Amino acid sequence: MELREQLQSRKEAIVKRWIADILASYPDEATAAFSREKDPFANPVGHSVRMGTRGIFEALLEGKDAGEIHEHLHEIIRIRAIQDFSASESVCFVLELKKAIRAELGSAAMDSRYSSDLDDVNDQIDRFALAAFDVFAQCREQLADLRVNEMKRRVSWIVGKINDRELDPELAQVEPGEEV
């Protein structure tokens, strides 16, 4: 049996272990909630992790390149990018897949027949991790743009209020903080 066939036959166990490893990066109470609740609306983090990991693992089995898994990476990273995770903490979940694979393959992971194939899988996972960092950077950039636009909107609103006060003689007589 080839390595990819072994991975396919142990797919559910590998993905389940990988999800548990990812969710373990959250506080204990959150981990329990993310693991237990299956409703995507009540548990968007758990849902995103489950959907993203399955998509990434399928792409690994199919031999897809990093550019083809952007959507699956984005599923997980967009949430981690707005949380208090550093860049490395946000994308290290991809590398956790290696650990899950080795744990589930057991002694087969050490079999010399699979060493070349396992190296290829590890290289593919490394490329996925680099792509994950690109996705993280894009998400953080979007977040920064949103913050800048919100500040511009607020400043514009304040300037508008100041201009209204200067143009309207009744408002000019009202002290700041007074009701109009």
N, C-alpha and C positions, 0 to 999 in steps of 0.2 A: 504494500500500500504506500503510495506517495505521500509526501508531507501535506500537501494541500488537501488530499482526501482525508487524512487524519484530522486536519483542522476542521474540515467540513463535518466530519462525523462527531466532533466534539464542540461544534459551534455554540450550542445553547449553554453548555457549561463554561466555555471560555468567555462568552459575552456576559453571562451572569456574574462571573468572578470579576470581570473588568468593570462592570457597573458598580459592584460593591466597592471596589478599590477607588473608583472616582467619587462615589458618594461619601466615602470615608474621609475625604478632604474637607468635609463640612463638619460643623459641630455635631455632637452625638444626637441631640434632640432633632436636629434637621435631618440627619442621616436616616433616623428611624422614620420620620414623616415622609421623606422622599422615597424611601423603599416601600413603605406600606401603601400609600395612596396611589391609585392607578388612574384616577380621573385627570385628564390633561389640563382642565381648567382649575381644579383644586390644587394641582401639583405640577406647575409648568416646568420646574427644574427637573424633577424625576422623569417626566415625560420626554423632555428634550434630551436628557442623557440616554434614556432607553432608545429613542428613535435614532439619535446620532451615532451611538455605538454600533447599533445593528447595521446601519448604512455603511459605516467605515469598515466594519469587519467583512461585510459582503464585498465591498470594493477590494479589500485585501485578497479575499479568496478568488476574485475574478481577475486579479492582477492589474487593476486600474492604476493609473498614475495619480499623483497628488492633485493635479488640476481638476480631476473628475470627482473629487470628494468635497469640494468647497462647500456645498450645501449641507452636507452632514457635519462637517467641522463647525460651520456657522451655527448650526442647531445648538451646539453645546457652548461654544465660545462666546456667543453674543450675551449669554447670561453671565458667564464668568467675567466678562469684560466690565460689567457694571458693578460687580461685587468687589470686595476688598482683596482680590487676588492680585499678586504681582504677575508680570508677563510670564515668567517661568512657571508659576503655580497654575496659571490659566491654561497653559498648553501641555504641561507634563502628563496629563491624562493620556495623551496619545502614546507616550513611551510606556505607560503602565500596561499597555496591551502586550508588550514583550513578556512581562512578568506573568500575566495571566496565561499566555500561551505555554510558557515553560512549565508553569504549575500544573496545567491540565494535561499536557503531553507526558509529563512524568519522565520515565526513563527513555521514552522515545525521543525526547529533546536532546538526549546525550548520544543517541545512536549515530555513528559515523556515516551511515547511509544518507542521513538527512542533513548533514552539516552544511553542505552547499546550498540546499534549498532553504534551510533555516537562516543562513546568511542573507539570502535573497529576500526573505520575508522581513528580516530585521532591517535591511537597507530600505525596503519599501516603507516600513513603519517610520524610519528616520526621515524619509522624504515627506511623509504625512505630517510629522511633527514640525518640519520647517514650513510647510503650507499652513499649519495651524497658527504658527507665529505671524504669518502674513495676515491671516483672517483676524487675529487678535489686534494687530496694528490698525487694520481697517475699522474694526469696531470701536476702538479707542478714539480714532480720528473722527468718526461719526459722532461719538459722544462729546468730544471737544467742540465740534461744530454746533451741536445742539445747545451746549452751554453758552457759547459765544452768541448765538442767535437769540437766546433767551435774555442775556444781558443787554444786547442791543435793543430788544423790544422793551425792556424795563426802562432803559435810559431814554428811549424815544418817548415813552409814556410820561416820564418825569419832565422831560423838556417840553412836551406838549402842555402839561399842567402849568409849568412856569410861564410859558407863552400865553396861555389863556388868562392867567392872573395879570400879566402885563397889559393885555389888550382890554380886559373888562374892568372898568373902574370900580365896580362893586366888589369884585374878587380881590382887587389890589388892597382894599381896606381890611380884609379878613387876615388875621394873624395865622401863621402856619399852625396846624393842629386844631384850629377852631372848626366847628361845623358850619357849613354854608347854608 
